[in-house]
Amino acid sequence: MNSFRHRHLCALRVFRLPAVALLITVAGCSSADDSASAAVPSPDAKAAELCRNLDKVLPAKVNGQRREDPDPASALTASWGSPAIILRCGVPQPPEMVDPKVAEGRDPDAVAGGVNGVDWLMQKQESGGYRFTTANREAYVEVLAPEGVDSSGVLIDLAAAVKKAIPVGIAS
């Protein structure tokens, strides 16, 4: 069965913005502006090439939502819907992937699983959503699914593109 194993997870720590930065950010947003934003990763040349290949084969719809890329525009990022499902390719390896506690299944903050031939590390976010990061691929792909989004549907919709563009292996 190609379903993700769900377990009760503890929330991860969230970095807090200084109050002034938060006020500036909120003041600069308009209620009519629903566009997503995503930090663009800075992978090495090999991972960047794989990520550009992934961008070319990503589906037009994920979880029934159409693609509307985040700002700033980049072949390393993509998003679907509102609130946005955000994909970033070429992210660094999550430290939880190398922590022996995670490998032994004792860390409640991270759970490994597979969906349609793609291995993922799943991390519950304080916001209620999930962060998924590919494992055992030559580039790390991160997917942020907001609270209320069918995470398994998201991963099912992205699996074929990841398998096609990011070969099985170990990212450098």
matplotlib code that plots the C-alpha trace (Angstrom):
import matplotlib.pyplot as plt

x = [0.0, 1.4, 0.1, 2.0, 2.2, 0.7, 1.7, 1.0, 3.8, 5.1, 5.4, 8.8, 10.3, 9.5, 12.0, 10.4, 10.6, 11.4, 8.2, 9.3, 10.0, 6.7, 4.8, 6.6, 5.7, 2.1, 1.8, 3.2, 0.6, -2.8, -5.8, -6.2, -2.6, -2.9, 0.3, 2.7, 6.3, 9.1, 12.8, 14.8, 17.3, 21.0, 21.9, 25.2, 25.2, 24.2, 21.2, 20.2, 20.1, 18.0, 15.7, 15.3, 14.4, 11.8, 10.3, 9.7, 7.7, 5.7, 2.0, -0.3, -2.6, -1.7, -4.5, -7.0, -5.3, -3.7, -0.1, 0.6, 4.3, 5.5, 7.6, 10.4, 10.0, 12.4, 12.7, 13.6, 10.2, 6.6, 3.2, -0.4, -3.6, -4.4, -3.2, -0.3, 1.2, 4.9, 7.6, 11.3, 14.0, 17.6, 17.1, 19.8, 19.5, 17.3, 19.4, 16.7, 17.8, 21.2, 20.1, 20.4, 17.3, 15.3, 16.7, 15.7, 12.2, 12.5, 12.2, 8.6, 9.3, 10.0, 8.6, 9.8, 7.5, 7.0, 4.3, 4.2, 7.9, 9.2, 10.6, 9.8, 10.6, 7.4, 7.6, 4.6, 4.7, 3.6, 1.1, -0.7, 0.6, 3.4, 6.9, 7.9, 11.5, 12.5, 15.0, 17.2, 17.2, 20.1, 18.5, 16.4, 12.8, 10.8, 7.0, 5.1, 1.4, -0.7, -3.1, -6.3, -4.7, -4.8, -1.1, -1.3, -3.0, -0.2, 2.5, 0.7, 0.3, 4.0, 5.5, 5.7, 7.5, 10.0, 10.7, 11.2, 13.4, 15.3, 17.2, 17.4, 20.7, 22.4, 22.4, 25.8]
y = [0.0, 3.4, 5.5, 7.7, 6.4, 9.0, 9.3, 11.9, 14.4, 17.1, 20.6, 21.8, 25.0, 28.1, 31.0, 34.1, 37.4, 40.6, 42.6, 45.4, 43.2, 41.5, 44.8, 46.0, 42.7, 42.9, 46.6, 45.9, 43.3, 44.1, 41.9, 41.6, 40.2, 36.4, 35.6, 33.3, 33.9, 31.4, 31.7, 30.5, 27.8, 28.0, 24.5, 23.4, 23.2, 19.5, 19.9, 23.2, 21.4, 18.6, 21.2, 22.9, 19.6, 19.1, 22.5, 21.4, 18.3, 19.6, 19.1, 22.0, 21.0, 19.6, 18.5, 20.1, 23.5, 25.2, 26.3, 29.9, 30.3, 32.2, 35.4, 35.8, 33.8, 30.9, 27.4, 26.2, 27.1, 26.4, 26.8, 25.7, 27.1, 29.5, 29.0, 27.9, 24.4, 25.4, 23.4, 24.3, 22.3, 22.2, 22.8, 21.6, 18.2, 18.4, 17.7, 15.2, 12.9, 12.4, 12.2, 8.6, 9.1, 9.8, 6.7, 4.6, 6.1, 7.6, 11.3, 12.4, 15.5, 13.6, 10.5, 8.8, 7.2, 6.7, 7.6, 6.1, 5.3, 8.6, 8.6, 11.6, 12.9, 14.3, 17.1, 18.6, 22.4, 24.6, 26.2, 22.8, 22.0, 19.7, 19.9, 17.0, 16.6, 13.9, 11.3, 9.0, 11.4, 13.3, 16.6, 17.5, 18.7, 20.3, 20.6, 22.7, 21.7, 24.1, 23.0, 21.5, 20.4, 16.7, 16.0, 12.5, 13.9, 16.5, 13.8, 11.5, 14.4, 15.3, 11.7, 11.1, 14.4, 13.8, 10.3, 11.5, 14.5, 13.7, 10.3, 7.9, 8.4, 10.5, 14.3, 15.9]
z = [0.0, -1.0, 1.8, 4.2, 7.8, 10.1, 13.7, 16.3, 16.2, 18.5, 17.1, 15.9, 17.2, 15.1, 14.8, 16.1, 14.2, 16.2, 16.8, 14.6, 11.6, 12.1, 12.2, 9.0, 7.3, 8.3, 7.4, 3.9, 3.1, 1.6, 2.1, -1.7, -2.1, -1.8, -3.6, -1.9, -1.3, -0.8, -0.1, -3.1, -2.2, -3.2, -4.2, -5.9, -9.8, -10.0, -7.7, -9.4, -12.8, -11.3, -9.8, -13.2, -14.7, -11.9, -12.6, -16.3, -15.2, -12.2, -12.5, -13.4, -10.5, -7.1, -4.7, -7.1, -6.9, -10.0, -10.1, -9.2, -8.6, -5.5, -5.4, -6.3, -9.5, -9.8, -11.3, -7.8, -6.3, -7.2, -5.4, -5.8, -4.3, -1.4, 1.3, -0.8, -1.1, -1.6, -3.2, -2.9, -4.7, -3.7, 0.0, 2.5, 4.1, 7.2, 10.3, 11.4, 8.5, 10.1, 13.7, 15.0, 17.1, 14.0, 12.2, 15.1, 15.2, 18.6, 17.6, 17.7, 15.6, 12.4, 10.7, 7.6, 5.0, 1.3, -1.2, -4.7, -4.8, -3.2, 0.3, 2.5, 6.0, 7.5, 10.1, 11.8, 11.9, 14.8, 12.3, 12.0, 8.5, 7.5, 6.0, 3.7, 2.5, 0.0, 1.1, -0.9, -3.9, -5.5, -4.5, -1.6, -2.4, 0.4, 0.3, 2.7, 3.1, 5.1, 7.8, 6.3, 3.1, 2.2, 2.5, 1.1, -2.0, -2.4, -2.2, -4.6, -7.2, -6.9, -6.9, -10.6, -11.3, -8.5, -9.7, -13.3, -12.5, -9.3, -9.5, -6.6, -4.8, -2.1, -2.4, -2.0]

ax = plt.figure().add_subplot(projection="3d")
ax.plot(x, y, z, "-o")
ax.set_aspect("equal")
plt.show()
